[in-house]
Amino acid sequence: MALLTHFLACVFGTGSWMAINGVWVELPLLVNQLPEGWYLPSYLIIIIQLANVGPLFITLMHKWKPRLLSEVPIICVLVSLGTVACFLLAFLWGRTTLVAGKRHSTAFFVLTFVLSLVDCTSSVTFLPFMMRFHPRYVPSFFIGEGLSGLIPALFALAQGSGVSRCVNVTLPKNNTAANSTFGDAIRADVDFHMETQYSPANFSSLVFFIILSAMMFSCLAAFFFLNRLPKVWDLSTQNLCASNITLNSIKKIPAEGQGPVEMGVFTNYLADGQKANSTKGEKSTDPEMVTNSWAKRAFIYFLIAWVNALTNGVLPSVQTYSCLPYSNMAYHLAATLSSMANPLACTIAIFLPSRSLPVLGTLALTGSMFGAYNMAMAAMSPCPLLQRSEWGDAIIVICWVLFTGTLSYIKVMTGVILRSHSHGALVWYGAVEQLGSLLGALAMFPLVNVYNLFKSADFCNFQCPA
């Protein structure tokens, strides 16, 4: 039963950001066919940020009417909407309408907003739902959340989305032939230049979005079975991984089978302002923990906001600028391997957990340094360091992988820590996660799209000064 719960939690987690990640990795094909062209990503950024009204509404309702909303019906509606929207997107993504005298992809934008609303709201509903289960299942959920980025990326690579090559193209200068030798005519009347050409997709966008819809349906099925599992901490006597979780940074949780149990679920030490009876003695024996709890929690929420601002807003906005000047291969390796680093970091968190706040702070600083290198190379685009060198390609890919993996580990451990505190703490985890992502995106949008501080580069054509 424990193994089944781990599997269901993982599949359930894949639905958190599967839809929007799928839309993003499909953009290299869509931008060549939709009327917005390369302005399409900037439109999507605005749409995704508008969808933050979903988590804002849930957070405010939890604050003012905490017992009015339940995660179960909300999640059921959200995942069902995501499944239907992905299916409709497969057939309607190319439909355009005339708006203010110009063609716009209205169907694509409306359905993308629905998917954004689903994914953004999942941040404040999915993780609180996981509080019903033992903390050892939380990392499995985060593995699924990481796979929500990896799976669409793998399908996009199999599809051939974004794979390009440099082709030598000849263009005639004029229609008249000069009286010269054949070799001179080639030099005089023909221009040679390198052009970037994209290989045809192995399967269409229709197939891609149907696959995406099937993945969302699997998330719905996993949620259905998770909601019907027995609500007990120890779902099985099988010990798949260490379950004695001691959260020294916040408080201590009793080991499995020990401590207060209420209706088959461990009673929180601090739940909505009410202490469990068993914690009365502990409060007096550990005054330092009570004194520093708010400061430590504030630091945890700062880590959450900082990490999500970097991983969901700041650095993704400039990934092409930091990788593409090296090579197309460097860009695809960085995108794919960094997606793989996310679930790998979640797996490491299962077997090598660290809840020490100094350790998490050090990891945040280390990951930020990798991100700073990526940002510096983006700022130097189209002529970054070690360009045209295999070392340059290797370093930029490694930095992106370590940046994603390190900060993903922090996401998991902060979620586990707050999971042990209260239901409200997990709701605020999702709210702060979205707030950090929003601030990161809003900070980068004018820099990239308005002030054009980052210069695009065509790997096949640009030449850097010696």
Residue pairs with C-beta under 8 A, 6 or more apart in sequence:
1 229
1 235
1 236
1 238
2 235
2 236
2 238
2 240
3 236
3 238
3 240
5 133
5 137
5 140
5 226
5 229
5 235
5 236
6 137
6 140
6 240
7 140
8 222
8 225
8 226
8 229
9 130
9 133
9 137
9 138
9 140
9 141
9 144
9 222
9 226
10 140
10 141
10 143
10 144
10 147
11 144
11 218
11 219
11 221
11 222
12 126
12 141
12 144
12 219
12 222
12 223
12 226
13 126
13 140
13 141
13 142
13 143
13 144
13 145
13 146
13 147
13 148
14 144
14 145
14 147
14 148
14 151
14 215
14 218
14 219
15 79
15 82
15 122
15 126
15 144
15 148
15 215
15 216
15 218
15 219
15 220
15 222
15 223
16 119
16 122
16 123
16 126
16 144
16 145
16 148
17 119
17 122
17 145
17 148
17 149
18 82
18 119
18 148
18 151
18 152
18 212
18 215
18 216
18 219
19 82
19 85
19 86
19 115
19 118
19 119
19 212
19 216
20 48
20 112
20 115
20 116
20 119
21 148
21 149
21 152
21 153
22 86
22 152
22 155
22 208
22 209
22 212
23 44
23 89
23 112
23 115
24 44
24 152
25 152
25 153
25 155
25 156
25 161
25 162
26 152
26 156
26 161
26 205
26 208
26 209
27 40
27 41
27 44
28 156
28 161
28 162
28 198
29 159
29 161
29 162
29 201
29 205
30 40
30 93
30 108
30 205
31 37
31 38
31 40
31 41
32 198
33 94
34 40
34 93
34 94
34 96
34 105
34 108
35 96
35 102
35 103
35 104
35 105
36 43
36 104
36 105
40 105
42 445
42 449
43 109
44 112
45 441
45 445
46 445
47 109
47 112
47 113
47 116
48 116
48 120
48 441
49 438
49 441
49 442
50 113
50 116
51 113
51 116
51 117
51 119
51 120
51 121
52 120
52 434
52 438
53 117
54 117
54 118
54 120
54 121
55 120
55 121
55 123
55 124
55 430
55 431
55 434
56 431
56 434
58 69
58 74
58 121
58 124
58 125
58 427
59 124
59 427
59 428
59 430
59 431
61 68
61 69
62 69
62 124
62 424
62 427
66 272
66 424
71 125
71 126
71 128
71 129
72 129
72 227
74 121
74 125
75 122
75 125
75 126
75 129
75 223
76 220
76 223
78 117
78 118
78 121
78 122
78 125
79 118
79 216
79 219
79 220
79 223
80 220
81 114
81 117
81 118
82 114
82 115
82 118
82 119
82 216
82 219
83 213
83 216
83 217
83 220
84 213
85 111
85 114
85 115
85 118
86 115
86 209
86 210
86 212
86 213
86 216
87 209
87 210
87 213
88 111
89 108
89 111
89 112
89 115
89 209
89 212
90 205
90 206
90 207
90 208
90 209
90 210
90 213
91 206
92 107
92 108
92 111
93 105
93 107
93 108
93 111
93 205
93 209
94 105
94 108
95 105
95 106
95 107
95 108
96 103
96 104
96 105
96 106
96 107
97 103
97 104
97 106
97 107
98 104
99 106
120 434
123 430
123 431
123 433
123 434
124 427
124 430
124 431
124 434
125 430
126 141
126 430
127 138
127 141
127 415
127 419
127 426
127 429
127 430
128 423
128 426
128 427
128 430
129 226
130 137
130 138
130 141
130 419
130 426
131 419
131 423
131 426
132 231
132 265
133 226
133 229
133 233
133 235
134 233
134 234
134 235
134 243
134 256
135 243
135 245
135 253
135 416
135 419
135 420
136 240
136 241
136 242
136 243
136 245
136 350
138 412
138 415
138 416
138 419
139 346
139 347
139 349
139 350
139 353
139 412
139 416
140 346
140 350
142 346
142 349
142 408
142 411
142 412
142 415
143 343
143 346
143 347
144 343
145 342
145 346
146 339
146 342
146 343
146 344
146 345
146 346
146 408
147 342
147 343
149 339
149 342
150 339
150 340
150 342
150 343
151 215
152 212
153 335
153 336
153 339
154 336
155 208
155 211
156 162
156 208
157 163
157 332
157 336
158 202
159 201
159 202
159 203
159 208
160 199
160 200
160 201
160 202
161 201
162 198
162 332
163 198
163 199
163 328
163 332
164 196
164 197
164 198
164 199
164 328
165 196
165 197
165 199
165 328
166 194
166 195
166 196
166 197
166 459
166 460
167 194
167 195
167 196
167 197
167 460
168 192
168 193
168 194
168 195
169 192
169 193
169 194
169 195
170 190
170 191
170 192
171 190
171 191
171 193
172 189
172 190
172 191
173 188
173 189
173 190
173 191
174 189
176 189
177 185
177 189
178 184
178 185
178 188
178 189
180 188
193 461
194 460
194 461
195 460
195 461
196 458
196 459
196 460
196 461
229 235
230 264
231 263
231 264
231 265
232 264
232 265
233 256
233 261
233 264
233 265
233 266
234 256
234 257
241 350
241 351
242 351
242 353
243 255
243 256
244 255
244 256
245 253
245 353
245 355
245 416
245 420
246 252
246 253
246 355
247 253
247 355
247 416
247 417
247 420
248 355
248 356
249 296
249 300
249 355
249 356
249 357
249 417
250 289
250 293
250 296
250 297
250 417
250 420
250 421
251 269
251 270
251 282
251 289
251 293
251 420
251 421
252 282
253 259
253 266
253 269
253 420
254 260
254 266
259 266
259 278
260 266
260 267
260 276
260 277
260 278
261 267
267 276
267 278
268 276
268 420
268 421
268 422
268 423
269 275
269 276
269 278
269 279
269 282
270 279
270 421
270 422
271 422
271 423
272 422
272 423
272 424
275 283
283 290
296 357
297 421
297 425
299 357
299 361
300 357
300 414
300 417
300 418
301 428
301 429
301 432
303 360
303 361
303 364
303 410
303 414
304 411
304 414
304 429
304 432
304 433
304 436
305 432
305 433
305 435
305 436
305 439
306 364
306 368
306 436
307 364
307 367
307 407
307 410
307 411
307 414
307 436
308 411
308 432
308 433
308 434
308 436
308 437
308 440
309 436
309 437
309 439
309 440
309 443
310 367
310 368
310 371
310 403
310 407
310 440
311 403
311 404
311 407
311 408
311 411
312 436
312 437
312 440
312 441
313 436
313 437
313 438
313 439
313 440
313 441
313 442
313 443
313 444
314 371
314 375
314 440
314 443
314 444
315 371
315 374
315 375
315 403
317 441
317 444
317 445
317 448
318 374
318 375
318 378
318 444
318 448
318 454
319 331
319 334
319 335
319 374
319 378
319 400
320 331
320 456
321 377
321 378
321 379
321 381
321 454
321 455
321 456
321 457
322 334
322 374
322 375
322 377
322 378
322 381
322 384
322 396
322 400
323 330
323 331
323 334
323 335
323 396
323 397
323 400
324 330
324 331
324 381
324 456
324 457
324 459
325 377
325 381
325 382
325 383
325 384
325 387
325 457
325 459
325 462
326 384
326 387
326 392
326 393
326 396
326 459
327 393
327 459
328 459
329 393
330 392
330 393
330 396
330 397
333 397
334 396
334 397
334 400
334 401
335 400
337 397
337 400
337 401
338 400
338 401
338 403
338 404
338 405
339 404
340 401
341 401
341 402
341 404
341 405
341 408
342 404
342 405
342 408
344 405
345 404
345 405
345 406
345 408
345 409
345 412
346 408
346 409
346 412
348 409
349 409
349 412
349 413
349 416
353 413
353 416
354 360
354 413
355 413
355 416
355 417
360 410
360 413
360 414
363 406
363 407
363 409
363 410
364 406
364 407
364 410
366 406
367 402
367 403
367 406
367 407
367 410
370 399
370 400
370 402
370 403
370 406
371 403
371 407
373 395
373 399
374 396
374 399
374 400
374 403
376 384
377 384
377 385
377 396
378 384
378 454
379 453
379 454
381 454
381 455
381 456
381 457
382 455
382 456
382 457
382 462
382 464
383 464
383 465
384 392
384 396
385 392
386 392
386 395
387 464
414 429
415 426
415 429
418 425
418 426
418 428
418 429
419 425
419 426
447 453
447 454
448 454
